Amino acid sequence: QVQLVESGGGLVQPGGSLRLSCAVSGRTNSAYAMAWFRQAPGKFREFVAALNWSGRNKYYADAVRGRFSISRGNGENTVQLQMNSLKPEDTAVYYCAAGEFSDSDPRTYAYWGQGTQVTVSL
């Protein structure tokens, strides 16, 4: 059984920063490709950022490129999302995902966290 646990969400003012973390536990025989998606009320789940199993290759959605940064954490199967210059339109539930390959398609990922709320508001 593989579990993903996210942390770090919260309320922040426009222009502020947050850092999300995600850790994979359970059966982790190898490094996973990991990603972040988000879903705002009434919208489809959308891709935010991903990195491959080694962490060397990183991918970003156009909406967050230059403001968000994805990186491996201290552990092999941990990932962080540093979010800077946050905007109200970044408000969503953010989900961590893990799988064999890094991709912007959520169907690529076999494992998902429960999500953490990020709210950007005055």
C-alpha positions in Angstrom: 0.0 0.0 0.0 1.4 3.4 -1.0 0.2 6.5 0.7 0.9 10.2 0.0 0.6 12.8 2.6 0.6 16.5 1.8 1.2 19.4 4.1 1.8 23.2 4.0 -1.5 24.6 2.7 -3.2 27.6 4.2 -4.4 31.2 3.7 -2.0 33.7 2.2 -2.4 37.2 0.8 -1.8 38.0 -2.8 1.9 38.3 -3.6 2.7 36.0 -0.7 4.4 32.6 -0.6 3.7 29.0 0.5 5.6 25.8 0.4 3.8 22.5 0.0 5.3 19.2 0.9 4.4 15.6 0.0 5.8 12.4 1.3 5.3 8.9 -0.1 5.1 6.0 2.4 4.5 2.3 2.2 5.8 0.2 -0.6 8.5 2.4 -2.2 10.9 0.1 -3.9 12.1 2.8 -6.3 11.9 6.5 -6.9 8.6 7.7 -8.3 8.0 10.5 -10.7 6.0 13.0 -8.7 3.6 15.9 -9.5 1.3 18.5 -8.2 -2.2 19.1 -9.5 -4.9 21.5 -8.3 -8.6 21.7 -8.5 -10.6 24.9 -7.9 -14.4 24.8 -7.2 -16.4 24.0 -10.3 -13.3 23.3 -12.4 -11.4 20.2 -13.6 -8.3 19.1 -11.9 -5.3 20.7 -13.7 -1.6 20.1 -13.9 0.7 22.4 -12.0 4.2 20.9 -12.0 6.0 17.5 -12.2 9.5 16.1 -12.0 10.8 12.7 -13.1 12.1 10.0 -10.9 15.6 11.5 -10.7 14.4 15.0 -10.1 16.5 16.3 -13.0 13.7 17.0 -15.4 11.0 19.4 -14.3 7.8 20.5 -16.0 5.4 23.4 -15.3 2.1 24.6 -16.4 2.2 28.0 -18.2 0.1 29.6 -15.5 2.7 28.9 -12.8 6.0 28.9 -14.7 8.4 31.4 -13.1 6.4 31.6 -9.9 6.3 28.0 -8.7 9.2 25.6 -8.2 9.1 21.8 -7.7 11.9 20.0 -6.1 12.8 16.7 -4.3 12.8 16.9 -0.6 15.3 15.3 1.7 13.9 11.8 1.2 13.9 10.0 -2.2 10.1 10.0 -2.4 9.3 13.4 -1.1 8.5 16.5 -3.2 8.0 20.1 -2.4 6.3 22.9 -4.3 7.5 26.4 -3.5 4.8 28.9 -4.6 5.8 32.5 -4.8 3.9 35.6 -6.0 0.6 33.9 -5.3 -2.5 35.2 -7.0 -6.2 34.7 -6.1 -6.6 32.5 -9.1 -4.1 30.0 -7.5 -6.8 29.3 -4.9 -7.5 25.5 -5.1 -7.1 22.2 -3.4 -3.6 21.0 -4.3 -3.0 17.3 -4.8 0.3 15.4 -4.8 0.6 12.5 -7.2 3.2 9.7 -7.7 3.7 7.3 -10.6 6.2 5.7 -12.9 6.4 8.5 -15.4 6.2 12.3 -15.2 3.4 13.8 -17.3 0.7 16.5 -17.3 -2.1 13.9 -17.7 -3.5 13.0 -14.3 -4.3 9.5 -15.6 -0.5 8.8 -15.6 -0.3 8.7 -11.8 -1.3 5.7 -9.8 -1.1 7.3 -6.4 -2.7 10.4 -5.0 -2.8 12.3 -1.7 -5.9 13.7 -0.1 -5.2 17.3 -1.0 -4.4 20.4 0.9 -6.3 23.7 0.6 -4.5 26.8 -0.6 -6.4 30.1 -0.4 -5.0 33.3 -1.7 -7.1 36.3 -0.5 -6.9 39.6 1.3 
